[in-house]
Amino acid sequence: VGGARVLRAKADRIAAPDGIIDTCGTGGDGIGTYNISTAAALVTAAAGVPVAKHGNRSVSSKSGSADVLMSLGANLEISKEANEQSLRENNFAFLFAPAHHRAMRHVAPARGSLQLRTIFNLLGPLANPAHAKRQVLGVFDRKWLRPMAEVLQKLGSEHVWVVHGSDGLDEVTTTGVTYVAELKDGEITEFEVSPESVGLEKADLDDLKGGDAEVNAQAIKDLLAGEKSAYRDIVLINAGAALVVAGKAGSLREGVDIAAGTIDSGAAKALLSRWVQFTQDHAPESEHG
């Protein structure tokens, strides 16, 4: 908890609307899937929940959230003030970890070369600069479920799902059950969810494996254009979980339904276009020559 508090204190605080949520995994699951939490964050934002996605360049996977968003055309070097404005106007901001955690900058090169499941992997999600009180947090090992929930309880979080897929994913999975430690109203409860329980088909892990940033960016475009796939299903279940912790959905199944409607109406695609354009319009001046 001390480590997370220090990182929170050193992060550039950003002013954020009430009810904001964060979706961020610990990384280090080593599976190399498509960018699930990134896509789920966009869908959640388009469903009306302010999302501060907090991420980094790839550490252990072929394409981290920052890599794929840059491939989609976003400029991630925008100012803190621009991010605050984006949260208000677009319900979405991407908080680029090196920009918000100056104290961690010097460890980034070492961290990339070691590719270890370091303490930074665990601390990163606890140090959201927007101080989100609601989050879906994936961990790479089931043993961290309750400890992470307990740390977030001590840090004053309101509603959190800490999740770990039975296949090793640090997301809600669709290949089998997902173990969940939920913190709500100060209490921690543990349970399991499955894709079948929310009307989704069980997937094969191979169908969820992505590639480099370009491949994963194209997958997000296809998904937001309404293409049905195993990738769509896993994004729906993760956005569904985010909508539950945000208080927008009363159950995971309802969350999945809202997420599906948000994609199929074109709202999520429109949000991505609007946000990418916003980041280009607010790019630092030096980049214009």
C-alpha positions in Angstrom: 0.0 0.0 0.0 2.9 2.3 0.8 4.3 1.9 -2.7 1.0 2.7 -4.3 0.5 5.7 -2.1 4.0 7.1 -3.1 3.2 6.5 -6.8 -0.2 8.2 -6.4 1.5 11.2 -4.6 4.1 11.5 -7.4 1.7 11.1 -10.3 0.5 14.4 -11.8 -3.1 14.5 -10.4 -5.7 15.0 -13.0 -9.1 16.5 -12.3 -11.7 13.9 -13.1 -15.5 13.7 -13.1 -17.3 11.7 -10.4 -17.9 8.0 -11.2 -14.8 7.7 -13.3 -13.5 4.2 -13.9 -10.2 2.7 -14.9 -9.6 -0.5 -16.8 -6.0 -1.7 -16.5 -4.4 -5.1 -16.2 -1.2 -5.9 -14.4 0.2 -7.2 -17.7 2.8 -10.0 -17.6 0.3 -12.7 -18.4 2.5 -13.5 -21.4 -0.3 -14.7 -23.6 -0.2 -12.0 -26.3 -3.9 -11.5 -26.9 -5.6 -8.6 -28.8 -5.9 -5.4 -26.7 -9.0 -6.4 -24.7 -9.1 -3.8 -21.9 -8.3 -1.0 -24.4 -11.3 -1.9 -26.6 -13.5 -2.5 -23.5 -12.6 1.0 -22.2 -13.7 2.6 -25.5 -17.0 0.7 -25.5 -17.6 1.6 -21.8 -16.9 5.3 -22.5 -19.3 5.2 -25.4 -21.9 3.7 -23.1 -21.7 6.9 -21.0 -19.2 6.1 -18.3 -16.1 8.4 -18.0 -13.0 6.2 -18.4 -9.4 7.1 -17.6 -7.5 4.3 -19.4 -4.1 4.2 -17.9 -1.4 2.4 -19.8 2.0 2.2 -21.3 4.1 1.0 -24.2 4.4 -2.7 -24.4 6.4 -4.3 -21.6 5.6 -8.0 -22.0 3.2 -8.3 -24.8 3.8 -7.6 -28.5 1.5 -4.6 -28.4 0.6 -2.6 -25.3 -2.4 -0.2 -25.1 -0.3 2.8 -26.0 1.2 1.0 -29.1 -2.2 0.1 -30.5 -3.8 3.6 -29.8 -0.9 5.2 -31.6 -1.5 2.8 -34.5 -5.1 4.1 -34.5 -3.8 7.6 -35.0 -3.9 9.0 -31.5 -1.3 11.4 -30.1 -0.6 10.3 -26.6 1.7 13.2 -25.6 -1.2 15.7 -25.0 -1.2 17.8 -21.9 -2.8 17.1 -18.6 -5.3 19.9 -19.2 -6.2 18.4 -22.6 -6.7 15.0 -21.0 -9.0 16.6 -18.4 -11.0 18.3 -21.2 -11.2 15.0 -23.1 -12.6 13.2 -20.1 -15.3 15.9 -19.9 -16.1 16.0 -23.6 -15.4 12.5 -24.8 -15.8 10.5 -21.6 -12.4 9.1 -22.4 -8.8 9.9 -21.8 -5.6 7.8 -22.1 -3.2 8.6 -19.3 0.2 7.6 -20.8 2.1 6.2 -17.8 5.5 7.8 -18.5 3.9 11.2 -18.8 2.1 10.9 -15.5 4.7 9.0 -13.4 7.9 10.9 -13.6 9.3 8.9 -10.8 8.9 5.7 -12.9 10.5 7.0 -16.1 14.0 5.9 -15.2 12.8 2.4 -14.5 11.1 2.0 -17.9 14.2 0.9 -19.8 15.2 -1.6 -17.1 11.7 -2.9 -16.9 11.4 -3.4 -20.6 14.6 -5.4 -20.8 13.9 -7.6 -17.8 10.3 -8.3 -18.9 9.7 -9.5 -15.3 6.4 -9.6 -13.5 7.8 -6.9 -11.3 6.3 -5.0 -8.5 5.8 -2.3 -11.1 3.3 -4.5 -12.9 1.3 -4.7 -9.6 1.7 -1.1 -8.6 0.9 0.4 -12.0 -2.8 -0.3 -11.9 -3.0 1.0 -8.3 -1.6 4.4 -9.3 -4.1 5.8 -11.7 -3.5 9.6 -11.9 -7.2 10.2 -12.0 -7.6 8.3 -8.7 -10.5 6.3 -10.1 -12.5 4.8 -7.2 -14.0 2.2 -9.5 -12.1 -0.2 -11.6 -11.8 -3.6 -13.2 -8.3 -4.8 -12.5 -6.8 -7.9 -14.1 -4.1 -9.8 -12.3 -1.7 -12.4 -13.7 -2.0 -14.9 -10.9 -5.1 -15.9 -8.9 -3.2 -15.6 -5.6 -3.2 -11.8 -6.0 -7.0 -11.5 -6.2 -7.8 -10.9 -2.6 -4.6 -9.0 -1.7 -5.2 -6.5 -4.5 -8.9 -6.1 -3.4 -7.7 -5.5 0.1 -5.1 -2.9 -1.0 -7.8 -1.1 -2.9 -10.1 -1.3 0.1 -7.5 0.5 2.2 -6.9 3.1 -0.6 -10.6 3.9 -0.4 -11.9 2.4 -3.7 -15.7 2.1 -3.9 -16.5 -0.7 -6.4 -13.8 -2.9 -7.9 -13.6 -6.2 -9.7 -10.2 -7.8 -9.4 -10.2 -10.6 -12.0 -8.1 -13.6 -13.2 -9.0 -16.0 -16.0 -8.7 -19.7 -15.4 -6.6 -19.7 -18.7 -4.1 -17.2 -17.1 -5.5 -14.1 -18.7 -5.4 -10.9 -16.7 -8.9 -10.0 -18.0 -12.4 -11.5 -17.7 -12.0 -14.5 -20.0 -14.3 -16.3 -22.4 -12.4 -19.5 -22.6 -13.6 -20.8 -19.2 -14.3 -19.4 -15.8 -13.0 -16.1 -14.4 -12.2 -15.8 -10.7 -13.4 -12.5 -9.3 -12.8 -10.7 -6.0 -15.3 -7.9 -5.8 -15.0 -4.9 -3.4 -18.3 -3.2 -3.0 -19.7 -1.2 0.0 -16.5 -1.9 1.9 -16.9 -5.7 1.7 -14.9 -8.2 -0.4 -16.7 -11.2 -1.9 -15.3 -13.9 -4.2 -17.1 -15.6 -7.0 -16.7 -17.0 -10.5 -18.3 -15.9 -13.8 -18.4 -17.8 -17.1 -19.2 -16.7 -20.7 -22.2 -19.2 -20.9 -23.7 -17.5 -17.8 -24.1 -14.3 -19.8 -25.2 -15.8 -23.1 -21.8 -15.8 -24.8 -20.0 -18.7 -26.5 -17.0 -20.3 -24.9 -13.9 -19.3 -26.9 -10.6 -20.9 -27.8 -7.6 -19.0 -26.6 -6.0 -19.2 -30.1 -8.9 -17.1 -31.4 -8.0 -14.3 -29.0 -4.3 -14.1 -29.8 -3.3 -10.9 -31.5 -0.2 -9.7 -33.3 1.7 -6.4 -33.5 0.2 -3.0 -33.0 -1.0 -2.7 -36.6 -2.8 -6.1 -36.5 -4.4 -5.3 -33.1 -5.5 -1.8 -34.3 -7.2 -3.4 -37.3 -9.0 -5.8 -35.0 -10.3 -2.9 -33.0 -11.6 -1.2 -36.2 -13.3 -4.4 -37.3 -14.8 -4.9 -33.8 -16.2 -1.4 -33.7 -17.6 -1.8 -37.2 -19.8 -4.6 -35.8 -17.9 -7.7 -36.8 -18.9 -10.8 -34.8 -15.9 -12.7 -33.4 -14.4 -14.3 -30.3 -12.7 -11.0 -29.8 -16.0 -9.2 -29.8 -17.3 -11.5 -27.1 -14.4 -11.1 -24.8 -14.6 -7.3 -25.2 -18.3 -7.4 -24.4 -17.8 -9.4 -21.2 -15.0 -7.0 -20.0 -17.0 -3.9 -20.9 -19.9 -5.5 -19.1 -17.8 -5.9 -16.0 -16.8 -2.2 -16.3 -20.4 -1.2 -16.6 -21.2 -3.2 -13.4 -18.5 -1.4 -11.3 -19.6 1.9 -12.8 -23.2 1.3 -11.6 -24.6 1.4 -15.1 -25.5 -2.3 -15.2 -27.2 -4.3 -12.4 -25.6 -7.6 -13.6 -22.9 -8.8 -15.9 -25.5 -10.0 -18.4 -27.1 -6.6 -18.5 -23.6 -5.1 -18.9 -22.9 -7.4 -21.9 -26.2 -6.4 -23.5 -25.5 -2.6 -23.0 -22.0 -3.1 -24.5 -23.3 -5.0 -27.5 -25.9 -2.2 -28.2 -23.1 0.4 -27.8 -21.1 -1.2 -30.6 -24.0 -2.1 -32.9 -25.4 1.5 -32.8 -22.0 2.8 -34.0 -21.5 4.8 -30.8 -18.2 3.2 -29.9 -16.8 3.7 -33.4 -17.8 7.3 -33.3 -16.2 7.8 -29.9 -12.9 6.4 -31.1 -12.9 8.7 -34.1 -13.8 11.7 -32.0 -11.1 11.0 -29.4 -8.4 10.4 -32.0 -9.2 13.7 -33.7 -9.2 15.4 -30.3 -5.7 14.1 -29.5 -4.4 15.3 -32.9 -6.0 18.7 -32.4 -4.4 19.0 -29.0 -1.0 17.7 -29.9 2.0 19.7 -28.4 2.9 22.6 -30.7 6.5 21.4 -31.2 5.2 18.6 -33.3 3.8 21.0 -35.9 7.3 22.1 -36.9 
